[in-house]
Amino acid sequence: MNFKEFLIRPATNSDIPAIKQLVFSSLIEHGLHPDPLGKDCDLDDIEKYFSFNNGFFGVAVHTETKQIVGTFGIHPMDHEICELRKMYLSKAVRGQGLGKWLLDTAIQKAREKHYKKIFLETISPLTVAIALYKKFGFREVTPKESNERVDQAFELDIS
């Protein structure tokens, strides 16, 4: 896929306000609550993702407006498994195939960093995202936790 209007680049801390706005508005849209002191505290220092061995946080940006329209994080769980975190897409650009492109880019980034598996946790109301994960071959596994933001987990073997 080639999206000439968009690019995916590494995020910086100067992107934090736009990233939080995108993530939090997506959560609220699906009836979920942002948790800036808990599950979402990683958004307070995006560059910390890069300080972890083999971590990454990417943003999809509209090339003309420079608006951030998508996000994803790769966070190491151990040397073979990473967690896909904070994969969100702005409502304004959904339905154009950008979610597939974002997920494909996240998988490629995990492979570049020599991970063998990608793990993710999600919640049932995110039906479109869950369908996308399944389409890409993610298989359902038992979540490591269960709370108001996690009731499902998936993993993908990328070795």
C-alpha positions as CSV (number, residue, x, y, z in Angstrom):
1,M,0.0,0.0,0.0
2,N,1.2,3.5,-0.8
3,F,-0.4,6.5,0.9
4,K,1.1,9.6,-0.7
5,E,-0.8,11.9,1.7
6,F,0.7,10.2,4.8
7,L,4.0,9.2,6.3
8,I,4.9,7.2,9.4
9,R,7.7,8.6,11.4
10,P,9.2,8.2,14.9
11,A,7.3,10.2,17.5
12,T,9.0,12.8,19.7
13,N,7.9,14.3,23.0
14,S,6.8,17.4,21.1
15,D,4.0,15.2,19.6
16,I,2.6,14.3,23.1
17,P,-0.3,16.8,23.1
18,A,-1.5,15.6,19.6
19,I,-0.9,11.9,20.5
20,K,-2.9,12.2,23.8
21,Q,-5.7,14.0,22.0
22,L,-6.0,11.2,19.4
23,V,-5.7,8.4,21.8
24,F,-8.1,9.9,24.4
25,S,-10.7,10.9,21.9
26,S,-10.6,7.4,20.4
27,L,-11.1,5.9,23.8
28,I,-14.0,8.2,24.7
29,E,-15.6,7.5,21.3
30,H,-15.8,3.8,22.2
31,G,-17.2,4.5,25.7
32,L,-13.8,3.9,27.4
33,H,-12.0,6.1,29.9
34,P,-8.6,7.6,29.4
35,D,-6.3,6.7,32.4
36,P,-3.5,9.3,32.3
37,L,-2.2,8.1,35.7
38,G,-2.3,4.4,34.9
39,K,-2.6,2.6,31.6
40,D,-1.9,5.8,29.6
41,C,1.0,7.2,31.7
42,D,3.4,6.0,29.0
43,L,2.1,8.9,26.9
44,D,3.8,11.4,29.2
45,D,7.2,10.5,27.8
46,I,7.0,9.1,24.3
47,E,10.7,9.2,23.8
48,K,11.1,6.7,26.6
49,Y,9.9,4.0,24.2
50,F,13.2,4.5,22.3
51,S,15.3,4.2,25.5
52,F,14.0,0.6,26.0
53,N,16.1,-1.9,24.1
54,N,14.3,-2.3,20.7
55,G,11.4,0.0,21.6
56,F,9.6,2.3,19.1
57,F,6.7,4.7,18.9
58,G,5.4,5.7,15.5
59,V,3.0,8.3,14.3
60,A,1.1,8.5,11.0
61,V,1.2,12.1,9.8
62,H,-0.7,13.9,7.0
63,T,2.1,15.2,4.8
64,E,0.4,18.6,4.1
65,T,-1.3,19.5,7.4
66,K,1.3,17.7,9.6
67,Q,-1.6,16.4,11.7
68,I,-1.1,13.2,13.5
69,V,-3.7,10.7,12.4
70,G,-2.4,7.4,13.8
71,T,-0.2,6.0,16.5
72,F,1.4,2.7,17.5
73,G,4.0,1.7,20.1
74,I,6.4,-1.3,20.2
75,H,7.4,-2.1,23.7
76,P,9.7,-5.0,24.6
77,M,8.4,-7.7,27.0
78,D,11.5,-9.7,26.7
79,H,14.2,-10.2,23.9
80,E,11.8,-12.3,21.8
81,I,8.3,-10.8,22.5
82,C,7.2,-7.2,22.1
83,E,3.8,-5.6,23.0
84,L,1.9,-3.6,20.4
85,R,0.6,-0.6,22.3
86,K,-1.5,2.5,21.6
87,M,-2.5,1.6,18.0
88,Y,-5.2,4.2,17.3
89,L,-6.4,6.0,14.2
90,S,-8.3,9.3,13.9
91,K,-11.9,8.9,13.1
92,A,-11.5,11.3,10.2
93,V,-9.2,8.9,8.2
94,R,-10.7,5.5,9.1
95,G,-12.0,3.3,6.2
96,Q,-9.1,4.2,3.9
97,G,-6.8,1.3,4.6
98,L,-4.6,3.3,6.9
99,G,-5.2,0.9,9.8
100,K,-3.9,-2.0,7.7
101,W,-0.9,0.1,6.7
102,L,-0.2,1.1,10.3
103,L,-0.4,-2.5,11.6
104,D,1.7,-3.7,8.7
105,T,4.3,-1.1,9.5
106,A,4.2,-2.0,13.2
107,I,4.8,-5.7,12.3
108,Q,7.7,-4.8,10.0
109,K,9.2,-2.6,12.7
110,A,9.0,-5.5,15.2
111,R,10.7,-7.8,12.7
112,E,13.4,-5.3,12.1
113,K,14.0,-5.4,15.8
114,H,14.3,-9.2,15.7
115,Y,11.2,-10.0,17.8
116,K,9.6,-13.4,17.2
117,K,6.2,-12.6,18.6
118,I,3.9,-9.6,19.0
119,F,1.5,-9.5,21.9
120,L,-1.4,-7.1,22.4
121,E,-4.2,-6.5,24.8
122,T,-7.5,-4.9,23.8
123,I,-11.2,-4.5,24.8
124,S,-14.3,-5.8,23.1
125,P,-15.8,-2.5,22.0
126,L,-12.9,-2.1,19.6
127,T,-14.5,-4.5,17.1
128,V,-12.9,-3.0,13.9
129,A,-9.4,-3.2,15.4
130,I,-10.0,-6.8,16.7
131,A,-11.2,-7.8,13.2
132,L,-8.0,-6.3,11.7
133,Y,-5.8,-8.2,14.1
134,K,-7.5,-11.4,13.3
135,K,-7.2,-10.7,9.5
136,F,-3.5,-10.3,10.0
137,G,-3.3,-13.7,11.7
138,F,-3.2,-12.7,15.4
139,R,-4.6,-15.5,17.5
140,E,-6.5,-15.1,20.7
141,V,-4.7,-15.8,24.0
142,T,-5.4,-15.3,27.6
143,P,-4.9,-11.6,28.7
144,K,-2.3,-11.0,31.4
145,E,-4.8,-8.8,33.2
146,S,-8.5,-8.0,33.0
147,N,-9.9,-4.5,33.7
148,E,-12.1,-1.9,32.2
149,R,-9.6,-1.5,29.2
150,V,-8.6,-5.2,28.8
151,D,-10.7,-8.2,28.2
152,Q,-9.0,-9.8,25.2
153,A,-5.4,-10.5,24.1
154,F,-3.8,-11.6,20.9
155,E,-0.4,-12.7,19.7
156,L,1.2,-13.1,16.3
157,D,4.2,-15.3,15.5
158,I,6.5,-13.2,13.2
159,S,9.6,-15.5,13.3
